[in-house]
Amino acid sequence: MEQAQTIHSQDIRNALLARAKAYAEAHKSSFSAIGMAAVGDSKFLWRLDSGKSFNISTYQKVVDWLDAQKGETAQ
């Protein structure tokens, strides 16, 4: 039986930051603008980048927002 890989909060943090950085670069945007648009918090991604804690609900809102933006650019 194959062992399941353990996912740590740092892995989740890094994945979201990578997506946000890619979006910001591709759309000439910023962490502040993404945070405001996604969750009404311009400092969320900056806090995440500095190692502060986060809750999964806020994380998911940002992921959902990034997913929605990807869908809009594909149309």
Secondary structure, DSSP 8 states (H G I E B T S, - for coil): --------HHHHHHHHHHHHHHHHHHTT--HHHHHHHHHS-TTHHHHHHTT----HHHHHHHHHHHHHHHHHHH-
